[in-house]
Amino acid sequence: MGSRSGDLRYRADMASKPPSLGTAREWAIELAVGAGLGVFLGVIGPFGSFSNSGASPRILHFVACFLVGTTIFGLLQRLAAGWARRTGVPVWLPWSWPSWSAAGRCRSSSAGW
C-alpha cells in the first residue's frame, strides 16, 4: 500500500479543492432563494397573472420555474467557470457571448437608420 505521508498529502490536496459543481450547502441556499422568489412572485401575481387563477397554481408555477431555472443556470455557470479556469480563459468570457450576439443583431438591424 502507499506510505502514510503520501496518503496525508492526498487528503490535504482533496480537502483544499472544492467540488466542481458546488457543495450541497451552496445548492441548498440557491434553491431556497429560488423557491422563496417563486413564492413571492406567485403571491403578488406579476405580469397580469393575478387575474388568471387562484394563488395556489400561480405559486406552484413560479416555484417550479425558479427551481428549474436555478438548477440549469447553476450547472451551466459552474461548468463554464471550471472550463475557463482549466483553459486559462477569463471566467467572465463564457458568459459574454449573449451580449456579443445581441450587439451584432442590433448593429445589423440598425444599418438602415
C-alpha positions, 0 to 999 in steps of 0.5 A, spaced: 500 500 500 502 507 499 506 510 505 502 514 510 505 521 508 503 520 501 496 518 503 496 525 508 498 529 502 492 526 498 487 528 503 490 535 504 490 536 496 482 533 496 480 537 502 483 544 499 479 543 492 472 544 492 467 540 488 466 542 481 459 543 481 458 546 488 457 543 495 450 541 497 450 547 502 451 552 496 445 548 492 441 548 498 441 556 499 440 557 491 434 553 491 431 556 497 432 563 494 429 560 488 423 557 491 422 563 496 422 568 489 417 563 486 413 564 492 413 571 492 412 572 485 406 567 485 403 571 491 403 578 488 401 575 481 406 579 476 405 580 469 397 580 469 397 573 472 393 575 478 387 575 474 388 568 471 387 563 477 387 562 484 394 563 488 395 556 489 397 554 481 400 561 480 405 559 486 406 552 484 408 555 477 413 560 479 416 555 484 417 550 479 420 555 474 425 558 479 427 551 481 428 549 474 431 555 472 436 555 478 438 548 477 440 549 469 443 556 470 447 553 476 450 547 472 451 551 466 455 557 470 459 552 474 461 548 468 463 554 464 467 557 470 471 550 471 472 550 463 475 557 463 479 556 469 482 549 466 483 553 459 486 559 462 480 563 459 477 569 463 471 566 467 467 572 465 468 570 457 463 564 457 458 568 459 459 574 454 457 571 448 449 573 449 451 580 449 456 579 443 450 576 439 445 581 441 450 587 439 451 584 432 443 583 431 442 590 433 448 593 429 445 589 423 438 591 424 440 598 425 444 599 418 438 602 415 437 608 420 
